[in-house]
Amino acid sequence: MSIARRTTAVSASLLAVLAGVGPAVAAGGPAVVDAPLDTVSGPGISAHRTAPHGRILNSTSSNWSGYAATGSTFNSVSASWVEPTGNCSSTDTYSSFWVGLDGDGSNSVEQTGTEVDCSGGSPQYYSWYEMYPSAPVNFSDTVEPGDHFNASVTYNGNGAFTLVLSDTTRGWSHTVNKTLSNPSLASAEVIAEAPSDSSGPLPLTDFGTVNFTNAEANGQAIGTYNPDNITMASGGTTLATASSLSNGTDFSDTWKASS
């Protein structure tokens, strides 16, 4: 299988698929995206544990692990992390780390982050932004394990978003201004993800542990919103888990070896 790198070249057939099916993405060519939350249930998986009044405290997803804040209107989200090292075998695998608005209960996500994929036994690192369901866009700057990243997504009103990603280790930064009609603004996330193609989530890269810090929504600690702690799992096998929040802002997300 050829590496499914992010691409700005999207065919008309791919756009038709994107418009019609939400989180899934066409496999023709190197199309890989970070998609909305896909909650799952199955053997050994408790899909949700709820608090009084139905508030979801913990959920299980086939593609996300981390924290998602809901129950309010969200105009900003931000966090920092250190790019983890991809541990590769002969299998092609994929993983991404990002902050974003929307995607938990909606079919759009405004997000920016980094990635480590394994192709032919070698890790490949890069950075990107995505206004899902539009195609993701790669930045051309070098990314290496150990790089320190700051990221934010801000809604400015009238459908306008500002997405910022900075590699403070290498001294580069990108500020992207994009628009989206009628955003839901109903969730804010800090996530480790298994990117998807048309068949659903792809095999997750062994990224070890990624440490997220200073996670905030609407300028407050994300813990203020009693966010959902999301576990990634497939077929009863846990793939990645998020630790408890420290100071309401910091947590680690850890890859779990497949059984």
N, C-alpha and C positions, 0 to 999 in steps of 0.2 A: 504494500500500500504506500502510495506517495504521501509525503508529509502534507497534512491538511493545515497549511499556514493560513493566517488571516489574510484576506484579500479585499481590495476595493473593486475588483473586477467581478461584477455580478451579472449573470445572464438574465434574460427576460423570463425564462422558465423558473429560475431560482426566485426571482421577485414574486412570481405568481404563487409559488409554494409558500414563501414567507408570509404573503398576505392572507393565505387561506388556512394555515394550520398552527399559527402561534409559535410555540417553542421549538418545533422541529425545523430543520434547515436542509435544503437539498444537498445531496452528496455529489452531484455532478461537478467535478473540479475540486479545487482546494478550499471548500467553503466550511468554515468552522465558526460557531458563534457562542457567546455566552447568553443564555436564554433565561426567560422567567422561571421562577420557582416551580418545581414539579414535585408536589408532595405525593408520597407513595405509602402503601401498606402491603403486608405480605407476611409469610412465615417468620416469626420472631421479631416483627417490626410493629411497634405501637405508633400509628400514624400521628396521633396527637395526644397530649395530656393537657387538660384544660383547667383553668382556675374558675372560681365562681363567676357567673355572668358570661361564661363561655370564652373567656380570654385564653388564647392559645399560649402556653408557656414553652412547650417543646414540640417539635415536629420532626419528621423524617422525610428526606428528599432524595431523589435519585441524582440530583446534579448540584445542590448547594450544601455547604457547611459553613456555619458562622452565625451571625446575628442579623435579624430583621426586625425593625421597629415598625409598629402599625398603631392604629387607633387615634391618629392625629393627621393633620395636614403637614407635610414635610417639604420645606423649601431648600434645605441644604443637608449634606452629609460629608464627612471628612474622616480620614484616618491616615496612619503611617504604618509602614511595614518594612521588613528587610527581605529582599528577594531570596527565597530558599534555594537549595541545591537540588537539582533533579537527579535521582538515582535511576539509571536506565538499564534495561535488559534488552533483549532482542525484539520485544513487543513495542509497537508505536503507542505512546500514551500522551495525555494532554492534561494540563491544569492551569488555572488562572486565579488571580487574586485582585480584588477590585472593591471600589465603593460605588454606590449607585442609588438612584431614586426610582421608585416604581418596580414592578416585576413580581411583587408578592400580591397576587390577586388581580394583576393586570397584564396585558399582553405587550406592554412597552417597558423598556428599561433604558435609563440614561446613565451611562457608566464609563469608568476609565480604570485601567489597571495594568498589570503585567502578567507574564505567562512563562511557564517552562514546559516545553513539550519534548518528548523523546522520539527521535527518528533514526532508525538504523543503529540503535544502541547509543546514540549521542544526544546530550541535552541541547536544546536550542532556547535561548532566552530573548524575549522582546516585550514591547509595550504597545498600548493601543487605547483607542476610545471607541465606544459603540453607542449608537442611538437605536437600539433594537426596536422594531424589526428591520431597520435599515442595516446595510452591510457594515461590518466592523472595519476600522481603518488602523493600520499599523503606523507607529512612529519609526523613523529610520535610525534613531540613536542606539548606541551600544547599551546592552543590559547584561550584567554579570551577577552571579550569586554573591550575596553580601552587600549589594547596593541598597541604600536607604531611600525609600520613596515616601513622598507626601502626595495625597490625592484628595480632591474635593469635587463635588458636583453641586451647583447652586442654581436654583430657579429664580429668574429675575422678573417674572411676570410676563404676560402677553405671549406665552409659549416659548420664551427665550431661556436657554440654559447656558451656563459657563462651566466647562469641564477643565480642570487643571491637574496635571501630573508632573511631578518634579523628581528627578534623581539627584538628591543632594550630594551623593558620593561623586558623581561625574560632572555635576554642575550644569545639567541641562534641564529645561522646563518647557512644557507646552500648555498654552491656554487656547481652548477651542470654544467658539461660540456657535451654538446650533439652536434650531427651533423645532418644536414638536406641537402639533395641534392637540388641544384638550388633554394634557397630561393629567393622570389621576392624582399624583402627589400624595398617595396614600401609604407609602412605605419608604423606609430608608435602610440600606443594607451595607454590611461589611462582610465580604464573602470569599471563601475559597470554593472554586467551582470545577466540575468536570465539564468542559465545553461539549457542545452537541453538533451532530450532523443530522441528516434527514431520518436516521434510525433512532435518534435519541442520544443520551449522554454517551460519550466516548470513554474508553479505558482511562482511568485516572493515573497521572504520573505520581510516582512515589516522591513526594516533595519533603518528606520528613516532617518538620514542623515549621510553620510560618507564624511569626509573632506580630500581631496587630496592636498598635498603641494609639492613644488619643482619638479613639472612635467617638465621634460626636454627630448628633442629629439636631438640626435647628440651633446649633451653637451650644448645645448642652450635652453632657455625657449621655451616650446612647442608652446606658442603663436607666436613665430617668424614665424611659418609656416602657420599662419592663419588657424588653424585646424577646422575641422568640429565639431560643437556642436551637439551631437546626443541625441535625446529624445527617450525613450523607450515607446512604445505604442502597444496596441493590440485591434482590433475591435473597434477603435475609442476612446478607453479609455487610457489616459496617465498613465503610470506605474511608470516612474522615469524621472527626469529632472536634467540637469547639469546647474549650475549657470554660469554667465559670468566669464572669467578668471580675476584674480587679479594678477598684476605684471607679467602677461604672464605665470604664473606657478601654481597658486593656484585656486581651485574651490571646491564647494560642490556639491554632488549628492544626491538628495532627493527622497525617495519613496513617491508615491502618492496613496492615498486610492482609491480602485476600486469603481466605481459608481454602 
